[in-house]
C-alpha cells in the first residue's frame, strides 16, 4: 500500500510536468494572466453562444462592436473565437 509520502511525491512529479519550463520567479508572468483569462472565459460562457451567433449574423453590417453592445444590452464577448480555455 502506497504511503502518504508516495502520494505526495506523485503529486509533485505531476506538478513538475505541468509546470514545464517555468521556474518559480517566472510563474507570475504566466499563471496570473492564465488565471485571469480562465476567469473571463467562465464569466462570459453563458452568453458566448448568443454573442457569437449575433456577431456572425451582423458580420459585414453597418454597426460596429460598440453599437452592437448597446443594442444587445449585454457584455461584449472578448476575442470572438469559438474555442474556450
Residue pairs with C-beta under 8 A, 6 or more apart in sequence:
19 27
22 29
22 30
34 85
37 85
38 85
40 78
41 84
41 85
44 51
44 75
44 77
44 78
45 84
47 74
47 75
47 77
48 77
48 84
50 74
51 72
51 74
51 76
51 77
52 77
52 80
52 82
54 68
54 72
55 68
55 77
55 80
58 68
63 71
65 76
68 76
69 75
69 76
